[in-house]
Amino acid sequence: MIYPLPAVLVSCGNPERSNLITVAWCGTICTNPAMCYISVRPERYSYSLIARSMEFTINLTTAEMARATDWCGVKSGRDFDKWAETGLTPVKGVTVECPAIEQSPLSIECKVKSIMPLGSHHMFIAEVTNVLADDRFINPATGAFDLGAAGLLNYSHGHYYEQGSPIGRFGWTVKKK
């Protein structure tokens, strides 16, 4: 019951055969080295693609991508070409063979370090090898990516939500005035 969660599209496979899978169980593990995880059921089509290549790309989604995000979560890549069905555009990976999604404001290329069987899902623990960011969301003064401006999609108890308004910044409660 730890909600809300990011609703991300994970791209996997290779240039000849790639797929998209919607994942809500995704997160940061470590800063140095930069590491993250996704959890996927072994029976999912994408599971074998990721386990075989030992890489994937986490693509953050937006409100504009909500329809494609939901569709990719209920249809299987065994039966559909999700790129064609959703109209999303694959972009060649820089450090991985699998593509990123052009429409995503931020794509995180990952190489799997280990797979941890946990029960219904297996956790792919991965090192971040590259980040692709949409220049529209880069603050020219700081060079930082503005997640708030990207209109990110969240998932909570079967519903999708556009990320809300900011109410504070880390440390704002103790900042000297």
SEDO-216501 format. One record per residue: residue number from 1; residue in three letters; chain; x, y, z of N, C-alpha, C in turn. Coordinates in steps of 0.1 Angstrom, whole numbers, padded with zeros to 4 digits. Example, Ala and Ser with C-alpha at 12.3 -4.5 7.8 and 13.67 -1.06 7.14 Angstrom:
! residues 2
{site 1, "ALA", "A", {0132, -0057, 0078}, {0123, -0045, 0078}, {0132, -0033, 0078}},
{site 2, "SER", "A", {0128, -0022, 0071}, {0137, -0011, 0071}, {0129, 0000, 0079}},
END
This chain:
! residues 177
{site 1, "MET", "A", {0008, -0012, 0000}, {0000, 0000, 0000}, {0009, 0013, 0000}},
{site 2, "ILE", "A", {0020, 0012, -0006}, {0029, 0024, -0007}, {0026, 0030, -0021}},
{site 3, "TYR", "A", {0017, 0040, -0020}, {0012, 0047, -0032}, {0014, 0062, -0031}},
{site 4, "PRO", "A", {0014, 0070, -0041}, {0014, 0067, -0055}, {0028, 0062, -0060}},
{site 5, "LEU", "A", {0028, 0056, -0072}, {0040, 0051, -0078}, {0041, 0057, -0092}},
{site 6, "PRO", "A", {0054, 0057, -0097}, {0055, 0062, -0111}, {0049, 0052, -0120}},
{site 7, "ALA", "A", {0043, 0057, -0131}, {0038, 0048, -0141}, {0048, 0050, -0153}},
{site 8, "VAL", "A", {0057, 0040, -0154}, {0067, 0042, -0164}, {0065, 0031, -0175}},
{site 9, "LEU", "A", {0071, 0034, -0187}, {0071, 0024, -0198}, {0086, 0020, -0199}},
{site 10, "VAL", "A", {0088, 0007, -0198}, {0101, 0001, -0199}, {0102, -0005, -0213}},
{site 11, "SER", "A", {0112, 0000, -0220}, {0115, -0006, -0233}, {0126, -0016, -0232}},
{site 12, "CYS", "A", {0125, -0026, -0240}, {0135, -0037, -0239}, {0136, -0044, -0252}},
{site 13, "GLY", "A", {0146, -0053, -0253}, {0148, -0061, -0265}, {0159, -0055, -0273}},
{site 14, "ASN", "A", {0158, -0056, -0286}, {0169, -0050, -0295}, {0163, -0044, -0307}},
{site 15, "PRO", "A", {0171, -0038, -0316}, {0165, -0030, -0327}, {0156, -0039, -0336}},
{site 16, "GLU", "A", {0159, -0052, -0337}, {0151, -0061, -0345}, {0137, -0064, -0339}},
{site 17, "ARG", "A", {0137, -0066, -0326}, {0125, -0069, -0319}, {0125, -0063, -0305}},
{site 18, "SER", "A", {0118, -0052, -0303}, {0117, -0046, -0290}, {0103, -0045, -0285}},
{site 19, "ASN", "A", {0101, -0042, -0273}, {0088, -0042, -0267}, {0087, -0031, -0256}},
{site 20, "LEU", "A", {0075, -0028, -0252}, {0072, -0019, -0242}, {0064, -0026, -0231}},
{site 21, "ILE", "A", {0067, -0023, -0219}, {0059, -0029, -0208}, {0056, -0018, -0197}},
{site 22, "THR", "A", {0044, -0017, -0193}, {0041, -0007, -0182}, {0045, -0013, -0169}},
{site 23, "VAL", "A", {0052, -0005, -0161}, {0057, -0009, -0148}, {0054, 0002, -0138}},
{site 24, "ALA", "A", {0048, -0002, -0127}, {0046, 0008, -0116}, {0056, 0005, -0104}},
{site 25, "TRP", "A", {0061, -0007, -0104}, {0071, -0011, -0093}, {0085, -0008, -0098}},
{site 26, "CYS", "A", {0089, 0004, -0096}, {0102, 0009, -0101}, {0107, 0020, -0092}},
{site 27, "GLY", "A", {0120, 0020, -0090}, {0125, 0031, -0081}, {0140, 0031, -0081}},
{site 28, "THR", "A", {0145, 0041, -0073}, {0159, 0043, -0071}, {0164, 0034, -0059}},
{site 29, "ILE", "A", {0177, 0029, -0061}, {0183, 0021, -0051}, {0195, 0028, -0045}},
{site 30, "CYS", "A", {0203, 0034, -0053}, {0216, 0040, -0049}, {0219, 0052, -0057}},
{site 31, "THR", "A", {0227, 0061, -0051}, {0232, 0073, -0058}, {0245, 0070, -0065}},
{site 32, "ASN", "A", {0255, 0064, -0058}, {0268, 0062, -0063}, {0273, 0048, -0061}},
{site 33, "PRO", "A", {0272, 0039, -0071}, {0268, 0042, -0085}, {0253, 0044, -0086}},
{site 34, "ALA", "A", {0249, 0051, -0096}, {0235, 0053, -0098}, {0228, 0040, -0102}},
{site 35, "MET", "A", {0219, 0036, -0094}, {0212, 0023, -0096}, {0197, 0024, -0093}},
{site 36, "CYS", "A", {0190, 0015, -0100}, {0175, 0015, -0099}, {0170, 0001, -0100}},
{site 37, "TYR", "A", {0157, -0001, -0099}, {0151, -0014, -0101}, {0138, -0013, -0108}},
{site 38, "ILE", "A", {0134, -0024, -0114}, {0120, -0027, -0118}, {0117, -0041, -0114}},
{site 39, "SER", "A", {0104, -0043, -0111}, {0099, -0056, -0108}, {0089, -0061, -0118}},
{site 40, "VAL", "A", {0091, -0073, -0123}, {0083, -0078, -0135}, {0080, -0092, -0132}},
{site 41, "ARG", "A", {0068, -0096, -0135}, {0063, -0110, -0134}, {0071, -0119, -0144}},
{site 42, "PRO", "A", {0076, -0130, -0140}, {0083, -0139, -0150}, {0075, -0143, -0162}},
{site 43, "GLU", "A", {0062, -0144, -0161}, {0054, -0149, -0172}, {0052, -0138, -0183}},
{site 44, "ARG", "A", {0056, -0125, -0180}, {0054, -0115, -0190}, {0064, -0116, -0201}},
{site 45, "TYR", "A", {0059, -0112, -0213}, {0067, -0113, -0225}, {0080, -0106, -0223}},
{site 46, "SER", "A", {0080, -0094, -0218}, {0092, -0086, -0216}, {0102, -0092, -0207}},
{site 47, "TYR", "A", {0098, -0100, -0197}, {0107, -0105, -0188}, {0118, -0113, -0195}},
{site 48, "SER", "A", {0115, -0122, -0204}, {0125, -0129, -0211}, {0134, -0120, -0220}},
{site 49, "LEU", "A", {0129, -0110, -0225}, {0137, -0100, -0233}, {0147, -0094, -0224}},
{site 50, "ILE", "A", {0143, -0089, -0213}, {0152, -0083, -0203}, {0162, -0093, -0198}},
{site 51, "ALA", "A", {0158, -0105, -0194}, {0167, -0115, -0188}, {0177, -0119, -0199}},
{site 52, "ARG", "A", {0173, -0120, -0211}, {0183, -0124, -0222}, {0193, -0113, -0225}},
{site 53, "SER", "A", {0189, -0100, -0226}, {0198, -0090, -0230}, {0205, -0083, -0218}},
{site 54, "MET", "A", {0199, -0085, -0206}, {0204, -0079, -0193}, {0205, -0064, -0194}},
{site 55, "GLU", "A", {0195, -0058, -0201}, {0194, -0043, -0202}, {0179, -0039, -0204}},
{site 56, "PHE", "A", {0176, -0027, -0201}, {0163, -0021, -0204}, {0164, -0006, -0202}},
{site 57, "THR", "A", {0154, 0001, -0207}, {0153, 0016, -0205}, {0140, 0020, -0198}},
{site 58, "ILE", "A", {0141, 0027, -0188}, {0130, 0033, -0180}, {0126, 0046, -0187}},
{site 59, "ASN", "A", {0114, 0047, -0192}, {0109, 0059, -0198}, {0098, 0065, -0190}},
{site 60, "LEU", "A", {0101, 0077, -0184}, {0090, 0084, -0176}, {0079, 0087, -0186}},
{site 61, "THR", "A", {0067, 0087, -0180}, {0055, 0090, -0188}, {0048, 0103, -0184}},
{site 62, "THR", "A", {0040, 0108, -0193}, {0033, 0121, -0190}, {0018, 0119, -0192}},
{site 63, "ALA", "A", {0010, 0129, -0188}, {-0004, 0128, -0190}, {-0007, 0126, -0205}},
{site 64, "GLU", "A", {0000, 0131, -0214}, {-0002, 0129, -0228}, {0001, 0115, -0232}},
{site 65, "MET", "A", {0009, 0108, -0225}, {0012, 0094, -0228}, {0003, 0084, -0220}},
{site 66, "ALA", "A", {-0007, 0089, -0213}, {-0015, 0080, -0204}, {-0022, 0069, -0211}},
{site 67, "ARG", "A", {-0028, 0072, -0223}, {-0035, 0062, -0230}, {-0025, 0051, -0235}},
{site 68, "ALA", "A", {-0013, 0054, -0240}, {-0004, 0044, -0244}, {0002, 0037, -0232}},
{site 69, "THR", "A", {0004, 0043, -0221}, {0009, 0037, -0209}, {-0001, 0026, -0204}},
{site 70, "ASP", "A", {-0013, 0030, -0204}, {-0023, 0020, -0199}, {-0024, 0008, -0209}},
{site 71, "TRP", "A", {-0025, 0012, -0222}, {-0026, 0001, -0233}, {-0015, -0009, -0232}},
{site 72, "CYS", "A", {-0003, -0004, -0230}, {0009, -0013, -0230}, {0009, -0021, -0217}},
{site 73, "GLY", "A", {0001, -0018, -0207}, {0000, -0026, -0195}, {-0010, -0037, -0196}},
{site 74, "VAL", "A", {-0019, -0036, -0205}, {-0030, -0046, -0206}, {-0029, -0055, -0219}},
{site 75, "LYS", "A", {-0020, -0051, -0228}, {-0018, -0059, -0240}, {-0004, -0065, -0240}},
{site 76, "SER", "A", {-0002, -0077, -0246}, {0010, -0083, -0246}, {0018, -0081, -0259}},
{site 77, "GLY", "A", {0031, -0079, -0258}, {0040, -0078, -0269}, {0041, -0091, -0277}},
{site 78, "ARG", "A", {0036, -0102, -0271}, {0035, -0115, -0279}, {0025, -0114, -0290}},
{site 79, "ASP", "A", {0015, -0105, -0288}, {0004, -0104, -0297}, {0004, -0091, -0305}},
{site 80, "PHE", "A", {0011, -0081, -0301}, {0010, -0068, -0307}, {0024, -0062, -0308}},
{site 81, "ASP", "A", {0025, -0053, -0319}, {0037, -0044, -0319}, {0032, -0032, -0312}},
{site 82, "LYS", "A", {0037, -0030, -0300}, {0032, -0019, -0292}, {0036, -0005, -0297}},
{site 83, "TRP", "A", {0048, -0005, -0304}, {0052, 0008, -0310}, {0042, 0012, -0320}},
{site 84, "ALA", "A", {0038, 0003, -0329}, {0028, 0007, -0340}, {0014, 0009, -0334}},
{site 85, "GLU", "A", {0010, 0002, -0324}, {-0003, 0003, -0319}, {-0005, 0016, -0311}},
{site 86, "THR", "A", {0006, 0021, -0304}, {0004, 0033, -0296}, {0009, 0046, -0303}},
{site 87, "GLY", "A", {0016, 0044, -0314}, {0021, 0056, -0321}, {0034, 0062, -0314}},
{site 88, "LEU", "A", {0039, 0055, -0304}, {0051, 0060, -0297}, {0063, 0057, -0307}},
{site 89, "THR", "A", {0073, 0065, -0306}, {0085, 0065, -0315}, {0097, 0060, -0308}},
{site 90, "PRO", "A", {0103, 0049, -0313}, {0115, 0044, -0308}, {0127, 0052, -0312}},
{site 91, "VAL", "A", {0136, 0054, -0302}, {0149, 0062, -0305}, {0160, 0053, -0301}},
{site 92, "LYS", "A", {0170, 0052, -0309}, {0182, 0043, -0307}, {0188, 0046, -0294}},
{site 93, "GLY", "A", {0191, 0035, -0286}, {0198, 0037, -0273}, {0212, 0041, -0275}},
{site 94, "VAL", "A", {0218, 0047, -0265}, {0232, 0052, -0266}, {0241, 0041, -0260}},
{site 95, "THR", "A", {0237, 0036, -0248}, {0246, 0026, -0241}, {0240, 0012, -0240}},
{site 96, "VAL", "A", {0227, 0011, -0246}, {0220, -0002, -0246}, {0215, -0004, -0260}},
{site 97, "GLU", "A", {0211, -0016, -0263}, {0206, -0020, -0276}, {0191, -0016, -0277}},
{site 98, "CYS", "A", {0184, -0016, -0266}, {0170, -0014, -0267}, {0167, 0001, -0269}},
{site 99, "PRO", "A", {0156, 0005, -0275}, {0153, 0019, -0278}, {0147, 0026, -0266}},
{site 100, "ALA", "A", {0148, 0039, -0266}, {0141, 0048, -0257}, {0128, 0052, -0264}},
{site 101, "ILE", "A", {0120, 0060, -0257}, {0108, 0065, -0263}, {0110, 0080, -0266}},
{site 102, "GLU", "A", {0108, 0084, -0278}, {0110, 0098, -0281}, {0101, 0108, -0274}},
{site 103, "GLN", "A", {0089, 0104, -0271}, {0079, 0112, -0264}, {0081, 0113, -0249}},
{site 104, "SER", "A", {0090, 0105, -0244}, {0093, 0105, -0229}, {0101, 0117, -0226}},
{site 105, "PRO", "A", {0098, 0124, -0215}, {0106, 0136, -0211}, {0120, 0131, -0206}},
{site 106, "LEU", "A", {0121, 0119, -0200}, {0133, 0114, -0195}, {0134, 0099, -0196}},
{site 107, "SER", "A", {0145, 0094, -0202}, {0147, 0080, -0204}, {0160, 0076, -0197}},
{site 108, "ILE", "A", {0160, 0065, -0190}, {0171, 0061, -0182}, {0176, 0047, -0187}},
{site 109, "GLU", "A", {0187, 0047, -0193}, {0193, 0034, -0198}, {0199, 0026, -0187}},
{site 110, "CYS", "A", {0196, 0013, -0186}, {0201, 0005, -0175}, {0207, -0008, -0180}},
{site 111, "LYS", "A", {0217, -0013, -0172}, {0223, -0026, -0174}, {0220, -0034, -0161}},
{site 112, "VAL", "A", {0214, -0046, -0163}, {0211, -0054, -0152}, {0223, -0060, -0145}},
{site 113, "LYS", "A", {0224, -0058, -0132}, {0234, -0064, -0124}, {0230, -0077, -0117}},
{site 114, "SER", "A", {0218, -0078, -0114}, {0213, -0091, -0108}, {0198, -0091, -0109}},
{site 115, "ILE", "A", {0192, -0103, -0109}, {0178, -0106, -0109}, {0175, -0113, -0096}},
{site 116, "MET", "A", {0166, -0107, -0088}, {0162, -0113, -0075}, {0148, -0118, -0075}},
{site 117, "PRO", "A", {0147, -0132, -0075}, {0133, -0137, -0075}, {0127, -0135, -0061}},
{site 118, "LEU", "A", {0115, -0129, -0061}, {0109, -0125, -0048}, {0095, -0131, -0046}},
{site 119, "GLY", "A", {0090, -0139, -0056}, {0076, -0144, -0055}, {0069, -0141, -0068}},
{site 120, "SER", "A", {0058, -0134, -0067}, {0051, -0131, -0080}, {0059, -0123, -0090}},
{site 121, "HIS", "A", {0068, -0115, -0085}, {0076, -0107, -0093}, {0091, -0109, -0091}},
{site 122, "HIS", "A", {0099, -0107, -0101}, {0114, -0107, -0099}, {0119, -0093, -0101}},
{site 123, "MET", "A", {0128, -0089, -0092}, {0134, -0076, -0092}, {0146, -0076, -0101}},
{site 124, "PHE", "A", {0147, -0067, -0111}, {0158, -0065, -0119}, {0166, -0053, -0113}},
{site 125, "ILE", "A", {0177, -0056, -0107}, {0186, -0045, -0101}, {0196, -0041, -0112}},
{site 126, "ALA", "A", {0196, -0028, -0114}, {0204, -0023, -0126}, {0212, -0011, -0123}},
{site 127, "GLU", "A", {0223, -0009, -0130}, {0231, 0003, -0129}, {0226, 0012, -0141}},
{site 128, "VAL", "A", {0225, 0025, -0138}, {0222, 0035, -0148}, {0234, 0037, -0156}},
{site 129, "THR", "A", {0233, 0036, -0169}, {0244, 0038, -0178}, {0243, 0051, -0186}},
{site 130, "ASN", "A", {0231, 0056, -0187}, {0229, 0069, -0195}, {0215, 0074, -0192}},
{site 131, "VAL", "A", {0214, 0087, -0193}, {0201, 0094, -0191}, {0199, 0103, -0204}},
{site 132, "LEU", "A", {0187, 0102, -0210}, {0183, 0110, -0221}, {0172, 0119, -0216}},
{site 133, "ALA", "A", {0175, 0132, -0217}, {0165, 0142, -0212}, {0160, 0152, -0223}},
{site 134, "ASP", "A", {0147, 0154, -0223}, {0142, 0164, -0232}, {0146, 0178, -0229}},
{site 135, "ASP", "A", {0153, 0185, -0238}, {0158, 0198, -0235}, {0148, 0208, -0231}},
{site 136, "ARG", "A", {0135, 0206, -0234}, {0125, 0215, -0230}, {0123, 0216, -0215}},
{site 137, "PHE", "A", {0128, 0206, -0208}, {0126, 0206, -0193}, {0139, 0208, -0186}},
{site 138, "ILE", "A", {0150, 0212, -0193}, {0162, 0216, -0186}, {0162, 0231, -0183}},
{site 139, "ASN", "A", {0165, 0234, -0170}, {0165, 0248, -0166}, {0179, 0253, -0171}},
{site 140, "PRO", "A", {0178, 0264, -0180}, {0191, 0269, -0185}, {0200, 0275, -0175}},
{site 141, "ALA", "A", {0194, 0280, -0164}, {0202, 0287, -0153}, {0210, 0276, -0145}},
{site 142, "THR", "A", {0203, 0265, -0142}, {0209, 0255, -0133}, {0214, 0243, -0140}},
{site 143, "GLY", "A", {0208, 0240, -0152}, {0212, 0227, -0159}, {0204, 0215, -0153}},
{site 144, "ALA", "A", {0195, 0218, -0143}, {0187, 0207, -0137}, {0175, 0204, -0145}},
{site 145, "PHE", "A", {0171, 0191, -0145}, {0159, 0187, -0151}, {0147, 0191, -0142}},
{site 146, "ASP", "A", {0137, 0197, -0148}, {0125, 0201, -0141}, {0114, 0191, -0142}},
{site 147, "LEU", "A", {0114, 0181, -0132}, {0104, 0171, -0132}, {0090, 0176, -0131}},
{site 148, "GLY", "A", {0088, 0187, -0124}, {0074, 0193, -0122}, {0068, 0198, -0135}},
{site 149, "ALA", "A", {0077, 0203, -0143}, {0072, 0209, -0156}, {0068, 0198, -0166}},
{site 150, "ALA", "A", {0073, 0186, -0164}, {0071, 0175, -0174}, {0057, 0169, -0174}},
{site 151, "GLY", "A", {0049, 0172, -0163}, {0035, 0166, -0163}, {0036, 0151, -0161}},
{site 152, "LEU", "A", {0044, 0146, -0152}, {0046, 0132, -0151}, {0033, 0124, -0146}},
{site 153, "LEU", "A", {0032, 0112, -0150}, {0021, 0103, -0147}, {0024, 0095, -0135}},
{site 154, "ASN", "A", {0014, 0094, -0125}, {0015, 0085, -0114}, {0004, 0075, -0114}},
{site 155, "TYR", "A", {0006, 0064, -0106}, {-0004, 0054, -0106}, {-0008, 0051, -0091}},
{site 156, "SER", "A", {-0020, 0050, -0088}, {-0025, 0048, -0074}, {-0038, 0040, -0074}},
{site 157, "HIS", "A", {-0037, 0028, -0069}, {-0049, 0019, -0067}, {-0057, 0018, -0080}},
{site 158, "GLY", "A", {-0051, 0015, -0091}, {-0058, 0013, -0103}, {-0062, 0026, -0111}},
{site 159, "HIS", "A", {-0057, 0037, -0107}, {-0060, 0050, -0114}, {-0047, 0057, -0117}},
{site 160, "TYR", "A", {-0047, 0065, -0128}, {-0036, 0073, -0133}, {-0038, 0087, -0129}},
{site 161, "TYR", "A", {-0028, 0094, -0124}, {-0029, 0108, -0121}, {-0017, 0116, -0126}},
{site 162, "GLU", "A", {-0020, 0128, -0130}, {-0009, 0137, -0134}, {-0003, 0143, -0121}},
{site 163, "GLN", "A", {0010, 0143, -0121}, {0017, 0148, -0109}, {0012, 0162, -0105}},
{site 164, "GLY", "A", {0010, 0164, -0092}, {0004, 0176, -0087}, {0014, 0188, -0085}},
{site 165, "SER", "A", {0009, 0198, -0078}, {0017, 0210, -0076}, {0027, 0208, -0065}},
{site 166, "PRO", "A", {0038, 0214, -0066}, {0048, 0213, -0055}, {0044, 0221, -0043}},
{site 167, "ILE", "A", {0047, 0216, -0031}, {0044, 0222, -0018}, {0056, 0226, -0010}},
{site 168, "GLY", "A", {0068, 0221, -0014}, {0080, 0224, -0007}, {0092, 0218, -0014}},
{site 169, "ARG", "A", {0103, 0221, -0009}, {0116, 0215, -0014}, {0124, 0209, -0003}},
{site 170, "PHE", "A", {0131, 0199, -0006}, {0139, 0192, 0005}, {0146, 0202, 0014}},
{site 171, "GLY", "A", {0143, 0201, 0027}, {0149, 0210, 0037}, {0142, 0223, 0039}},
{site 172, "TRP", "A", {0131, 0226, 0032}, {0124, 0239, 0033}, {0119, 0241, 0047}},
{site 173, "THR", "A", {0116, 0230, 0055}, {0111, 0232, 0069}, {0121, 0237, 0079}},
{site 174, "VAL", "A", {0134, 0236, 0075}, {0144, 0240, 0085}, {0153, 0251, 0079}},
{site 175, "LYS", "A", {0150, 0256, 0067}, {0158, 0266, 0060}, {0157, 0279, 0068}},
{site 176, "LYS", "A", {0169, 0285, 0070}, {0169, 0298, 0077}, {0164, 0309, 0067}},
{site 177, "LYS", "A", {0156, 0317, 0073}, {0150, 0328, 0065}, {0158, 0340, 0064}},
END
